[in-house]
């Protein structure tokens, strides 16, 4: 029995699987193609080979979710059960004390997702009005290995099965045929005869690059201070407390009156009557800047009056929303932002990054253009060294928008963080492959960085490499179609995914 204190594996990010796909293809593409072919055969086998008829039915309802209200249940002998069992057998040799928790999670999750995909395919075919013909189902049942004797169908073996089991088996085979037809229709679509040649031509040319980056975090404090000085009203500092109620304006006014006549204190009234998250702290809102009050107090004239309250004075009761009324007390006199205060500067920086990010990007673009001017005078390496900037390199790679597994891709974020958003950035590809060799590029904004590329060399793929890609293209197309199908059903709004909760239950009760 497993301990109830065992730690569950954390939910995984499936993007790592895609990265592994690309890495393995690049490392040994011929072997990897064989792996994909075997994987496809295994998937087809799961679809075609029906589950063994359940011998016993457990008392526990292991329903891991629903697809379009159809339960995705783990029942002995059904598709989910058969896939989970097969995966467990495959991974058995890989289990050890250090990884068994994670491997078991992966087995169950993969089996669940395959069951979801099958349920989705059956749902699509049902809505299309398709039902596998009886004679086709009967023929497939007759070919099942458990009914064979000396290479032929044995009626005697078939009669040994009880009628309930026969009906269950027949329906499983019918579902398998239906799902396989859906899968083969999608993955078997013919591509234009010249498509493979066209795609293989996209592997060339390849370019290798050096680059430097200007992080958005390097936007200087001097620019932040200048922005504060240019917008003093926006960053005025105030310290307020608030009491808000949802029971009506009249009650809010009664509470305010009780505070003003000394019947109760502001803090006690807030704890007893305020209906917001500030009540526990006696209504204290803490230090706020003027811009932080805009979302709560939308009327500018009312907001200005509250910001400019003298210490200890109260605002009138105002309406914050359709059902909320509030009044404020000033805890301090309002003051201008102090640019020598690190906390103030950090708050204004966050504001700029959230609402005026383009200002920081423009400044960095200007700095990057100064760098490119230096490059033209002294060379890339010297210009980088003079500015104490780290030079990084990547490539060779072709124009591979979206990191298709057929071609070398932009390094991952873990390898080169500056390029984390490059794969789907059109400017990056356009500028990178239109800039002349040994010439600094126009600066490119990539996420939290402004990057200057420096193309070093360009090579053209030889016919052997392009021929290999053309040969591999059909396998890639099929694999891509299958991934698209899986993603379509797993991410469908029709899926009610309860896997994590049910898996936790299984883990903690075994």
Beta strands, then each sheet from edge to edge (+ up, - down):
strand 1: 63-67
strand 2: 70-73
strand 3: 148-149
strand 4: 152-153
strand 5: 206-215
strand 6: 237-245
strand 7: 284-289
strand 8: 318-321
strand 9: 324-330
strand 10: 392-397
strand 11: 444-446
strand 12: 449-459
strand 13: 495-497
sheet 1: 2+ 1- 13+
sheet 2: 3+ 4-
sheet 3: 10+ 5- 12+ 11-
sheet 4: 7+ 6- 9+ 8-
end
